[in-house]
């Protein structure tokens, strides 16, 4: 599909790459290629299939460099003591000395479990089932109760619901894992050099420690006094101006899914055709254990008229 034949100028085609960062990528497994790579180990929250996704994304950018008018890249950006990281929590109430145990990766902390902890006594409960946890900062006890309550009330248009998941520390600001995967980074530098007067546009998300932010458009539970967690109207406005919006990145089951759903709601309100939003299904994969969510998301997109295709099908020379 060559959009020039449809009368669409390259400047009207936007590529949105979601969280193409080291921590979400597997390292190269090819013994011959590995000598040429700087990423020698999997990222802390690596997505199965992400290395191959990155190669296809890189190839797509390089092969269609002149056809892509703008590139937007989101960067998941966290502090160590983020609410979805272990260091935020302890199994000891008022743990000012940091002597308590932390949750395990992938533990789920529910509103009901926090309520039970909040209403109990001050004794430590040593378990790993996520039922008794306290914020290390005692002043946040009421906040985490309200946060998890509000989070679990959120229901997306596909019926998906949320709970607070403790993820492995990832995309810590300034760390190697926060950087863009090396092959994709080289490709966007090539695009940058060959588009005078333009630069890749970066969107940072997730810096507020008190809320999770999968979608690049808004946090699942916005923090009222932090505009970075509220709906990103400026970004939506920039997408409104394009003719085709191409989306890829990590992970399909979470960030890609929720970002696309948020954009699509506005896309259709602005009388834009759903088919003009395009998901490169071979440049995104799902978090381990969440493949069904990614697959059902793509099916939902197809039902709503969104174009779902491979990177090789999109723009041909």
C-alpha positions in Angstrom: 0.0 0.0 0.0 1.6 3.2 -1.1 -0.2 6.3 0.2 1.3 8.5 -2.4 -1.0 6.8 -4.9 -3.9 7.9 -2.7 -2.9 11.5 -2.7 -1.7 11.5 0.9 1.5 13.4 1.4 4.3 11.9 3.6 4.0 14.7 6.1 0.4 13.5 6.9 1.6 10.1 8.0 2.6 9.8 11.7 4.4 6.9 13.3 3.7 6.4 17.1 6.2 4.1 18.8 5.1 3.2 22.3 7.7 2.5 25.0 10.4 1.0 22.7 12.8 0.8 25.7 15.5 -1.6 26.8 13.6 -2.8 29.9 10.8 -4.1 27.7 13.0 -5.9 25.2 14.7 -9.2 25.1 18.4 -9.3 24.2 19.5 -10.8 20.9 19.8 -14.6 21.0 21.8 -15.0 17.8 25.3 -16.0 18.6 26.8 -14.3 15.6 24.9 -11.1 16.1 25.3 -10.9 19.8 28.9 -9.7 19.4 27.7 -6.6 17.7 25.0 -5.8 20.3 25.3 -3.7 23.4 22.2 -5.1 25.1 23.6 -8.4 26.5 20.7 -9.4 28.7 16.9 -9.2 28.8 15.3 -6.1 30.1 13.8 -6.3 33.6 10.3 -6.5 32.1 11.1 -8.0 28.7 8.2 -8.9 26.5 8.4 -12.3 24.7 9.1 -11.7 21.0 10.2 -8.1 21.5 13.6 -8.5 20.0 12.1 -9.6 16.7 9.5 -6.8 17.0 12.3 -4.3 17.2 14.0 -5.7 14.1 10.8 -5.3 12.1 10.2 -1.9 13.5 13.7 -0.8 12.5 13.3 -2.2 9.0 10.0 -0.5 8.6 11.4 2.9 9.6 14.5 2.6 7.4 12.6 1.2 4.3 9.9 3.9 4.6 12.0 6.8 5.9 10.7 9.3 3.3 7.1 8.3 3.7 6.9 8.9 7.5 6.2 12.6 8.2 6.4 12.6 12.0 7.6 10.2 14.7 6.3 10.3 18.2 7.9 8.1 20.9 6.6 7.5 24.4 9.0 6.8 27.2 7.8 5.0 30.4 9.6 6.9 33.1 9.6 5.8 36.7 11.2 6.5 40.1 12.3 3.6 42.3 9.5 4.3 44.8 6.6 4.1 42.3 3.3 2.7 43.6 3.6 -0.2 41.2 7.2 -1.1 42.4 8.2 -3.1 45.4 10.1 -0.3 47.2 6.8 1.6 47.8 5.5 -1.1 50.1 6.3 -3.0 53.3 4.7 -5.7 55.4 5.3 -3.6 58.5 3.1 -0.6 59.3 4.9 2.7 59.8 8.1 1.0 58.6 10.4 4.1 59.1 13.5 1.9 59.4 12.9 0.0 56.2 13.1 -3.3 58.0 10.0 -4.9 56.5 9.7 -7.2 53.6 8.6 -6.0 50.2 6.1 -7.6 47.9 7.2 -10.0 45.1 7.2 -9.1 41.5 3.8 -9.6 39.9 2.0 -9.6 43.3 -1.5 -8.0 43.1 -2.5 -5.6 45.9 -6.2 -5.2 46.1 -8.4 -2.6 47.8 -9.9 -5.3 50.1 -6.5 -6.4 51.2 -5.4 -2.9 52.0 -8.6 -2.2 53.8 -8.0 -5.3 56.0 -4.5 -4.2 56.7 -5.6 -0.6 57.5 -8.2 -1.8 59.9 -6.0 -4.3 61.6 -3.3 -3.9 64.3 0.3 -2.8 63.8 1.9 -6.2 63.8 3.9 -7.3 60.8 2.3 -9.9 58.7 5.0 -11.9 56.9 3.5 -13.3 53.8 3.9 -13.2 50.0 0.3 -13.3 48.9 -0.2 -9.6 48.7 -2.9 -9.5 51.4 -1.1 -7.4 54.0 0.9 -4.5 52.7 1.4 -0.9 53.8 2.9 2.1 52.1 6.3 2.8 53.6 5.2 6.4 53.8 2.6 6.2 56.5 1.0 9.5 55.4 -0.2 7.7 52.2 -2.3 5.0 53.9 -5.6 6.8 53.1 -4.4 7.6 49.6 -3.6 4.0 48.7 -7.0 2.9 49.9 -8.7 5.5 47.8 -6.4 4.9 44.8 -7.0 1.1 44.7 -10.7 1.7 45.2 -10.8 4.1 42.3 -8.5 1.9 40.1 -10.7 -1.1 40.5 -13.8 0.9 39.5 -12.2 1.7 36.2 -13.8 -0.3 33.4 -12.6 0.1 29.8 -14.9 0.0 26.8 -13.8 -3.6 26.2 -14.8 -4.6 29.7 -11.2 -4.8 31.0 -10.8 -4.0 34.7 -7.7 -3.0 36.7 -6.0 -4.1 39.9 -2.7 -2.8 41.2 0.1 -5.1 40.0 3.6 -4.9 41.4 5.9 -5.0 38.4 9.7 -5.6 38.3 11.5 -2.3 38.7 11.6 -1.0 35.1 12.4 2.2 33.1 14.0 3.9 36.1 14.8 7.4 35.0 18.4 7.7 33.9 19.0 3.9 33.9 20.1 1.8 30.9 16.7 0.2 30.9 15.1 3.6 30.3 16.9 4.0 27.0 15.5 3.2 23.6 16.3 -0.3 22.2 19.5 0.1 20.2 18.3 -0.9 16.7 15.2 1.3 16.9 17.4 4.1 18.2 19.7 3.9 15.2 16.7 3.9 12.8 15.1 7.0 14.4 18.5 8.8 14.3 18.6 8.0 10.5 15.1 9.4 10.1 16.0 12.5 12.1 19.1 13.3 10.0 17.1 13.0 6.8 14.2 15.2 7.8 15.5 18.8 8.0 13.5 21.0 10.2 12.0 18.1 12.1 12.9 16.0 15.2 11.5 12.9 16.8 9.0 14.0 19.4 9.2 12.3 22.9 6.4 11.9 25.4 7.4 11.0 29.0 4.8 9.2 31.1 4.7 7.5 34.5 6.8 10.0 36.5 4.2 10.5 39.1 4.9 7.9 41.8 1.3 7.8 43.0 -0.5 6.4 39.9 0.0 3.8 37.2 0.0 5.2 33.6 -0.2 2.5 30.9 -1.9 4.8 28.3 0.2 7.6 26.9 -3.0 9.7 26.9 -3.9 9.6 30.6 -3.4 7.8 33.8 -5.9 5.1 34.8 -6.5 7.2 38.0 -5.4 10.8 37.3 -3.8 12.9 40.1 -5.8 16.1 40.0 -2.8 18.4 40.8 -0.5 16.8 38.2 -1.4 17.7 34.6 0.9 15.0 33.3 -1.5 12.4 34.5 -4.6 14.2 33.0 -5.7 13.8 29.4 -3.0 14.9 27.0 -5.1 17.2 24.9 -2.0 18.6 23.1 -0.9 15.2 21.9 -4.5 14.3 20.8 -4.6 17.6 18.8 -1.4 16.8 17.0 -2.8 13.4 16.0 -6.0 15.1 14.8 -4.0 16.8 12.1 -2.6 13.6 10.5 -4.2 11.5 7.8 -2.8 8.2 8.9 -1.6 7.2 12.4 0.6 4.1 12.5 1.1 2.5 15.9 3.5 -0.1 17.3 5.6 -0.7 20.4 5.5 -2.5 23.7 3.5 -4.0 25.1 0.5 -4.9 23.0 -1.5 -6.2 26.0 -1.1 -3.0 28.1 0.4 0.2 26.7 -0.5 -0.3 23.1 -3.9 -1.5 23.9 -4.9 1.3 26.3 -3.2 4.1 24.3 -5.0 3.1 21.1 -8.3 2.8 22.9 -7.9 6.3 24.3 -6.9 7.8 20.9 -9.6 5.9 19.1 -12.4 7.4 21.2 -11.2 10.9 20.2 -10.4 9.9 16.6 -14.0 8.9 16.0 -15.4 11.9 17.7 -13.4 14.1 15.3 -15.1 12.2 12.4 -11.9 10.5 11.3 -12.1 7.0 9.8 -11.1 4.2 12.1 -9.4 2.5 9.2 -6.9 5.4 9.1 -5.5 4.2 12.4 -3.1 1.4 11.7 -1.6 -1.1 14.1 1.5 -3.0 13.0 0.7 -6.3 14.6 4.2 -7.8 13.9 5.9 -4.9 15.8 4.2 -5.4 19.1 3.9 -8.4 21.5 2.1 -9.1 24.8 3.5 -9.3 28.3 4.1 -12.9 29.4 0.8 -14.4 30.6 -1.3 -11.7 28.9 -1.3 -12.9 25.3 -5.1 -13.4 25.3 -5.5 -9.7 26.2 -3.4 -8.7 23.3 -5.2 -11.0 20.9 -8.6 -9.9 22.0 -7.6 -6.3 21.7 -6.6 -6.8 18.0 -9.9 -8.5 17.4 -11.7 -5.6 19.0 -9.8 -3.2 16.8 -10.8 -5.1 13.6 -14.4 -5.0 14.7 -14.2 -1.2 15.2 -12.7 -0.8 11.7 -9.1 -0.1 12.8 -6.6 -1.4 10.2 -4.5 -4.3 11.6 -1.6 -5.4 9.4 2.0 -6.4 9.2 4.8 -3.8 8.7 5.6 -5.3 5.3 2.1 -4.9 4.0 1.8 -1.2 4.8 4.0 0.9 2.5 5.6 -0.6 -0.6 8.1 1.1 -2.8 
